[in-house]
Amino acid sequence: MVQEEAHGEVVAAGGAPREKKLNFFQRIALFIRQVFAELRKVVTPTRQELVKFTAVVLGFVVVMMAIVYGLDLLFTWVVQVVFGVPS
């Protein structure tokens, strides 16, 4: 593995000889460095984007609830027709 100097990220170098295995604490430190490097890439949505995404998710949930409710009514009706309702 070769460490890139600009960002401190560790990447595999093609054709490079294998280095010795990192110990437990070095692997944890490497993992934490990589987590912070990935977190720097995260982009926070604007308020308008957040409202739009929330509306899309809520709309999808409402549509799925309607589908499940409709299937429930359909299956209830089929079961009543097939097995009959005891009097």
C-alpha positions, 0 to 999 in steps of 0.5 A, spaced: 500 500 500 502 506 498 500 513 502 498 519 498 501 525 501 496 530 499 490 527 502 493 522 507 489 516 503 492 509 502 491 506 496 494 500 492 500 501 488 500 497 481 506 492 481 509 494 488 511 489 492 507 487 498 508 491 505 508 487 511 501 487 514 499 492 519 498 491 526 491 491 530 492 499 532 494 501 525 488 498 522 484 502 526 487 508 525 487 507 517 480 505 518 479 512 521 483 516 516 479 513 511 472 514 514 474 522 515 476 522 508 470 519 505 466 524 510 469 530 507 466 528 500 459 528 503 455 534 500 449 537 505 443 538 501 440 545 501 433 546 504 430 546 497 433 539 496 431 537 503 424 539 502 423 536 495 426 529 497 422 529 503 416 530 499 418 524 494 419 519 500 412 521 503 409 520 496 412 514 495 410 511 502 403 514 501 402 510 494 405 503 497 400 504 503 394 505 498 397 499 494 397 494 500 391 497 503 388 495 496 391 488 496 388 487 503 381 489 501 382 484 495 384 478 499 379 479 504 374 479 499 377 473 495 377 469 502 370 471 504 368 469 497 372 462 497 370 460 504 364 463 505 362 467 511 359 463 517 352 465 519 
